[in-house]
Amino acid sequence: MTGIYFQAPCRLKSYSATTKSGKTVVRIEIESTDHREAGYLLNDLEKILKQQKEAARPRKEPKVAPKPLALPAPALQLTYRGDAE
């Protein structure tokens, strides 16, 4: 579960909920007097959005190496020339 935390310069201004077609949308308004805290809050919301998109994306199955042949590859046919230089 994901949580949203904000500190003292931020205040909950209002909230509302709407249900439509079996889905509920909750709107939250947070008021901030500190721009830095507002930036941190927006950064956290962006991280949450990325995590949800990654979780919803279908994962690709790893490629499986082809099965080896039933017989091993034939040995190389190298010729023996003795001690010839």
N, C-alpha and C positions, 0 to 999 in steps of 0.2 A: 504494500500500500504506500502511496506517495503522500507526503505531508508538505504543507506550506507553512513556514514559520516567518514571522516578522517581529521586529523589536519596537521599542518605545516611540521613535519618531513616526512610525506607521500606525494608523488606526483603521479599524474596520468602519467604513462609512455606511454601507448598506449591503444587503444581499436579497436575492429573489430566486425563485425556482419556477420553471415552466415545464409541463409535461405535454408531450405531443407524440402521437404514434408509438406509444410505449417507451419513449425515451424521455429522460428528465435532463433539463439543462439548468445548472445552477450558476447564477451570475453573482460575482463577489466584487465589490468596489472597496479598494483600500486607498486611503488618503495618506500621503507622506509629506512631511515638511523638510526632509533631508533627501537631496537628490542622490546621494551615494547609496543610502538604504534602498531607495526605489530602484536603482540600478542593480543592486544585489538581488532584489526580489525578482526583477525581470530576468536576470541571468539564471536564477533557480528555475523559473517557469520554462525557460528555453531548454534547460537540461531535461526537465520532466517531459517536455514535448518530444525531444529526440529519443529518449528511452522508450516512450510509447510507440513511436514510429518504428524503431528497431524491433520491438517485440511483435508488432503487427506484420512485419515483412516476412514472407515465407522464406524459410531457410533452404539453401541449396544443398542437395545431397552431395557428399564428397564423391569424386570419381573413383570408381573401384578399378584396380589394375586388372587387366584381362587374365583369365586363368591360364596357367602354363600348359603347354602342349603335353600330351600323354607321354610322348617319347622325348628324350633330350635331343638337342641339336646334334647332328653328326659331327664327329671329330674332324678337324682340319686335315687335309691330306698333304702334309709337308713331306718333301723328299729328303732323304739323308744322303749327303754327298761325301761322307767320310771326313778325312782330314784335308780335303782339297782347300786350297787358298783362293 
